[in-house]
Amino acid sequence: MKNGQPESLAEALLLIEKQKKRISEQEEKIRAQQGEIKILNDKLAVKRVREFAAKTESLKKLAQMQPLLFDLEDLGITVEHQCPSPSDEEIEQAINDEDLFGRKNAKKKPGRKKNTSNLSRQKFVIDLSEEEKNCPNCGSKMVKVREFVSERVVHVPAMEYIEEVHRYVYECQECLDENDKPVRKAAKEKRIIEHSIAIPELLAHIFISKYMKHTPFYCLEDAYNWQGVHISRQDMCNWSLKVHERLKNLENLFIRELKKAQLLMFDESPVQVLHLDEDEIKAEYWDDSRYRRKNDDSKDEGSRKNCYMWIVLGGTKEHPVYLYNFRWTRSGKNVLEFLEGFNGNLIQCDGYSGYNSAVSHWNLNHPDHKIELINCWVHARRGFADSFKATKSKHAAQALSLFKNIFDSENRLRRLYEDGRISEAEFLQKRKEEVKSHMDNLHAWLVDKQLKSMILDSSKTKEAVEYCLRRWENLENYINYPEVTFSTNEAERGVKSWVMAKKNFLFAGSGNGARASCFILSLIETAKQNGIAPEDYLRCLFEKAPYAVTEEDWEKMLPWNIEITPYKIRGEWIQQ
């Protein structure tokens, strides 16, 4: 070859082969880049949908975009025990009557709801004057023949006032000449925070405002300042820390009651903390090598670190417990603490791998008390829902229709079971007959799509297929336990309380501050779940806790044991 030109036929053919190889490599590179662009476009579409589109996943709205129900015969899948395909009228009725999870869309009755609360009532009379009660014709006294009664809700604006505490001291005047003078003074009230201006009512109002009404401390500080009450945000932070420290015994009881459950439900949410404790962070990792790698890969700005609030749901059916816990990391090692002393053997969570690590470690070291891990079906379905909303994938729509069959059957059977129309044994048997058949249909569809992954029209759909198949055994586990539902929606609703508050106070100053926040939120949410007004519970708790000594005294402080007393203004007004 001379000057890049072939001099013989053999050299020309060799040059052609090299050029073909180079073109083939370029085409392969272009295909790879196009595939990567498609994946990135799908991710961008999902992100845009989550950011800007409606969050609803109701069947009716999705059906308006694209029909969801497909016949499995069109997919080339034949499964035994397949349920008959519904008619068009049945589909339309399902769309109108149920959402995507099979829940009934009960229409609200028009008009105002009747007030059935235990609020006190005052009678306000609108009457005629004495002169107006005389007949305009003859002047005789008119007689009341009927009255109209209506209801109104009265709001009394919040009021702060100063309580002057006068402690009287007495001494015997007859013994003034003696060296030992008999002196008596009134006993001092015990306070949950000694030497503080905060009384139980004020503390309860501040904590409810922050954690239930999502008002940060600096806003409360401004509000109090306008009323002439000077309470700094630093004071409020310190009060939450001191209350948490004072109620450690009650927190231990909450943990004990939590572990009485047969099932523990987990979820977690990030929270930023300013001041870190490296020793505590290190202790939460399985080993030093993981700690170093995680620490080196950290992308947190400055000293602020993404830590985690873990929520655990447990307790008994009569007395549920919502426990919020602060942890520095998302390490699965944190789960082990809740398994020590746990009466049950079931854990339900999302698909995060940390739970698998924790359960595997526990079962390896506790062969006599093995834990069964159950994953959430709503999380499994979410990938397909995101794919359908973002890319209008027909394969994602097929998956959603199969998921709906599972949810419909499960919800219908659970309603029968909870209403007492079928026994527990019948419930489990029907689950294995009806729900399991729909699960098998979905599994067959997932396997078929995994084998034909090239035909999937969305990378997000492919990810959702892989997500389900990797966790299929854990997804199927729930069908054997009557107390387990198919989702962790209850835990996610519990996380929402934290997330809404966090959007306003943004971060915690320290680990102790985050722990105090979690404990106070545990008190509030557990009271709500047990049908007790949270502010009344906190007020009565802060009144009675200073007098608790024994474990029996602390047990009386639990939400379902405490005596809720009405609030009363003490003392008498000072004339100014």
Secondary structure, DSSP 8 states (H G I E B T S, - for coil): -BTTB-SSHHHHHHHHHHHHHHHHHHHHHHHHHHHHHHHHHHHHHHHHHHHHS-----HHHHHHHS-----GGGGT---TT------HHHHHHHHHHB-TTS-B-----SS-----S------------TTTTB-TTT--B---------------------------EEE-GGGTTSSS--EEE------SSTT-S--HHHHHHHHHHHHTS---HHHHHHHHHHTT----HHHHHHHHHHHHHHTHHHHHHHHHHHTTSSEEEEEEEEEEESS--HHHHHHTSSSHHHHHHHHHT----TT-EEEEEEEEEEE-SSSEEEEEEEESS--GGGGHHHHTT-S--EEEE-S-HHHHHHHHHHHHH-TTS--EEEE-HHHHHHHHHHHHHHH--HHHHHHHHHHHHHHHHHHHHHHHHHTTSS-HHHHHHHIIIIIHHHHHHHHHHHHHHHHTGGG-S-HHHHHHHHHHHHTHHHHHGGGG-TT--S--HHHHHHHHHHHHHHHHH-EESSHHHHHHHHHHHHHHHHHHHTT--HHHHHHHHHHHGGG--SHHHHHTTSTTT---------S-----
